[in-house]
Amino acid sequence: MRKTLAVAALAAALPLGAQAQSLQPGGFYIGAEGGLNWMFNNSFNTSFTALGVTLNGTTNATMNTGWAAGGVVGYDFIGPRVELEGVYRDNTGTGQFNIGGITSSTFGLDVNQVSVMANLYYDFFAGSVITPYIGAGAGVAFVNASALNASSNSTQFAYQGILGVGWNIDNNFRLNLDGRFYGTTNPTFNSTAVNGTFTNNNVTAMLSLQYKFGPPAPPPPVVEKPVQAPSFMVFFDWDRSNLSAQALATIKQAADTFKSTGKARITATGHTDRSGPEAYNMALSLRRASAVKDALVRNGVPATAIAVVGRGETQPLVPTADGVREPQNRRVEIVLQ
């Protein structure tokens, strides 16, 4: 039973593997990304110094929806992907001190941060049109916090977990939408008057467009038109099989072409119009084809290389009613093969 299930799973995976190879190959890629960032609200211990007196209390920070933008460079192994990513995030909000049971008025604050992350992803059904993926990353973040006309910078360890879905548009372009939990070790806010350490946890919704430096999609195959054998047309007067001067010139051209191109055979097919009985027209078409053969032989074509065929009135060049004398139907077609 286990062996049967393994074979079935392998058979189901084969089409996906073939599709991955055909749609988007592996290789280096670059991308640009942007989206919304939600920084979690904070409540953290704060020391406040005024007139040489330091008081300890709590700061409550309420954060607004912010934004994020960045870029990536990576390599796709068709399944696993590795990536170097830089992202700028910015969130504003409001804060209040609570010191000794006394709550201050609200004040504005801003937290912006630049993160440089090394990410590792895994694409499910890699290379198919729709590709779910998971990822994780670690790196460094440079966090700047501003409040009360003061700002403070700190460098922190950064990490993130990612869950998303990709759309392989074609061989080179891919669109991604993902959600990620992003956080750092606790940044500090240090100024001459206020000091504190706050938590930095975020949820980011990111949309990105990537360009892969793989080969472009192959052009559609060129369908070669079949090469038609050289052919010539000789026309006759009504109820005649003798050759006009123009017909003799055309036959000479056919013979010269035969000798110069090294063709192996010539077929002379005679036709008539529909102005006479079928049996008579069949014989007339053969006489016309034979007259052309004799002229070809006089122009140096071996008689053994010429086939003579009579079609009578069965294959008119111009369809007509029975009994119509149509000049274009009174002909011999010379085909070099």
N, C-alpha and C positions, 0 to 999 in steps of 0.2 A: 504493500500500500504506500509506504514512504517513497519507494522508487518511482511509482506512478505519479505521485504528487510532484516530485522533483522534476520529472520529465515535462509535466504540464506547465510548471512554472518557467522552465527554460524556454519552452515553445512560445509562451506568452511574452517573454522578454525579448525574443529575437526581433519582432517587428519594431519595437521601441528602439533597439540598438541600431537597426538599419536606418530608422528615421533620424536618429541623432547624427549619424555620419553624413546623411544627405542634406540636412538643413543648415546646421551651423557647426563648423569645425572648431577645434581648440585653437588657442593662441593668445597673444597679448591683446589687451583692450584698454580703452580709457573711457571715462564717463563723467557726467555732471549730474548733480542731484540737488534737490531742495524739498522743503516741506515744513510742517508745523512741529513745534516742540512744546511739550507741557512739563514744566518743572514742578515737582511736588512742593506743596506748602511746607513751611518749616516752623518749628518752635525750638529755640535753642538758648542756652545760657549766655548772658551778655554782661560785660562789666562796663559801667559808664563812669567817666571821670570828669568832674567839674569843680573848679575852685580848689583843686588839690585833694578833693574827696572822691574816693572810688566807691561806687555802689554796685552791687550785684543784682541782677534780675533776669528777666526772660524777654526775648524778642519773638514776636509772632509775625511771620512773613507770609503774605498771601500773594501768590504769583499769577500773572496773567498768561494767556496763550502767547507763545513766542514763535520764532521762526528759526529755520536751519538751512544752510546751504554749504555745498562742498564739491569735492571732486575725487576721483579714484583712478588708480592705474593698477591693472591686475593681469593675471594669466589664468586661462581656462584650460583645465586638463580633461574636459568633457566629463563632468561629474563633480569632482573637487575643483574649487577655485581658490586662489590666494590673491590678496588684495591689500594695497596700501591706500589708506583713505585719510583725507583731511576735511574736517567739518567745523564750521563756525555756527554757534548757537547763541541766541540772545533772548532773554526774558526780562520783562519789567514786572513790577509789583508794588505793593505797599507794605509798610511795617509799623509796628507799635511796640513801645517798651512797656513792661510791667515791672516796676521796681517798688518793693515794699507795699504792694497793694495799690499803687498809684499807676494809672495807665496814661501814657503820653498820647498826644495827638498823632495821627497817621503821618507818615513821611514816605516819599518815593524811594524806590531802590531799583537797581539794575544788576543783573548777573549775565555777563557774556563770557564765552569760553571757546577756545580753539583746541580741538582734539586731533591728534595724529595717531591713527589706529592701524594695526596689522590684523586683517580679518581673514578668517577661513570659512568657506562656504561649502555646502554640498547641494548640487542640483539633482532633484529627482526627475527621471525621464529626460536626462540631459540631451539637449539638441532638438527636442520636440517643440511644437509651436508654443504650448503652455507648459511652463517648468516651475513647479513649486520648489522652494529652497529653504534651508535653515543655515544659520551662521553664528559665529561668535568672534569677538575681537578683543584685543587688549592693546594698551598704548599709554600715552601721556596726554594730559590736559593742562592747559594754561588758563586758569580761572581768574576773572576780574570781577570783583564785587564793589558796587558804588552805592553810597547812601550818605545823607546829611553833608553833602559837599565834600565827601572824602571817598577815596577808592583804595583798594588793596588787591595785590596780585599774589597768587600762589600757584605752585606746580604740583599736580596730583597724578596718581595712578588712575587710569581710566579703563573701563571695561564695558562690554555691551553684548546682548543676545539679540538675534535677528530672526524674524520669520516673515517670508514674503513669497511672491509669485512673479515669474518673469514671462514676457511675451517675446519670443524670437521672431522679429518682424521679417527678417530675411537673413542672408548669409553674414551680414555685417552689423546690423542694428538690433538692439535688444532694449525693451522697456521693462523696468522693474517697479513694483510697488511693494513696500515692506513696512512693517512695524518693528520698532526696536526698543528695548529697555536699555538705557544708557546711564551709567553712574560713575562717580569717582570717589576716592577717599575724601575725607571731610576737609573742605577748604576753610581757611581762616580769614576773618575780617579784622584787620589791625589798623587803627588810626590813633591820633593823639587823644581822642575822647572816648571812642567806642571800640571794644574788642569782643570777638566771639568766634565760635566754630560752628558751622552749619553743615547739614547734610545736602548732598547734591545728587538727587535721583530724578531721572527724566524718562518720559515716553515720547518717542519721535515717530511721526508718520512721514516716510520719505518716498518721493517719486524720482526715478533716475533714468537717464538715457545713456546707453553705452554703445561705443563703436568698436568693433573687433577688427584687427588688422589681418584677417584671414583673406584667402583668395576670393574674388567676387564670384557671384553665381555664374556658372558656365553658360555661354550663349546657347540658344536652342540649336539642335543639330541642323546642319544645312542639308536640305533635301535636294539632291542633284537630279536635274531633269534628265530623263533618258535621252541618249544620243540617237537622233534619228538618222537613218541611212540616207545618203545623198540620193535625190530623185529628180527626174526630168519628165516633162510632159510634151507629147507630140500630138497635134490635132489634124483632123482629116475633113475633107469635103463630104457632103452627104452621099452615102452609098459608094464611097470610094476608099481604096486602100493604097493609092499611089501617094508618094511623099512630095510635099511642096519644098521650095527652097528653104523656107524657114524651118521646116521639119528636119531637113538634112543638116542644117547648121546646129540644131539642138542635139541631134544624134551624134554629130562629131564632138560636141562639147562633152556629152556623156562618155564617149569612148576615151577622150583625152583624160577625163577625170578618173576613169577606171584604170588606165595605165599609170597615172601619176600617183594614185593613192594605194595601189597594190591590192585593190579589192579582189575577192575570190570569184564572185559570181554576179551576174546581172539577170534580173527578171523583167521581161517585157510582157505587160498585161494589157490586152486589147479590150476596148469597150465600144458600144454603139449607143445611139439614141433609141427612142421607143417608137420610131416611125414605121417599122416593118415587123414581119412575123418573128417570133422568138428564135425559131430554128435558123432562119436566114441570118438574123443578127448574131447568133453565136458563131456561125461560120465566118461572117464578115469580121468579127472581132479577132478571130484567129488569123485571117489573112493580113489584117493590119499589124498584128504583133509579129508575124513572120516577115513582113516587109521591113519592119524596124530591125529585126534580128539580122537580115541580110545587109542592111546598111551599116550596122555595127561591125559585122565581119569585114566589110570593105574598109572600115576605118581601123582595122588592126585588132579587134577583139576576137579571141578564139571562139569558134562556134560552140565548142564543148562547155564554155563558161556561161552560155546564155540559155535561160529557160524561157519558153513561150507559153503564155496562158491566155485563154479566151474567156471573157465573162459575159459577152453579149450585152443585153440591156439590163442585167440584174443589179448593177452597181452604178447608177447614174451619179455624175458629179453634181448635177442640178436636178433635183426631183421634178418630174413632169408627169402629166397625164399620158396615157397610151396614145401613140400616134403623133406626138409632138416632135418636131425636128429641132433639137437643141444642140447648137454647135459645140458646146463645151463637153457634151457627153460623147462625142465622136473623137476618141483619143486613145493613145497608148501611154501607159505609165512605165517609165524606165527606172528601176530601183537597183542601186548598187549595194551589194551585201558583202 
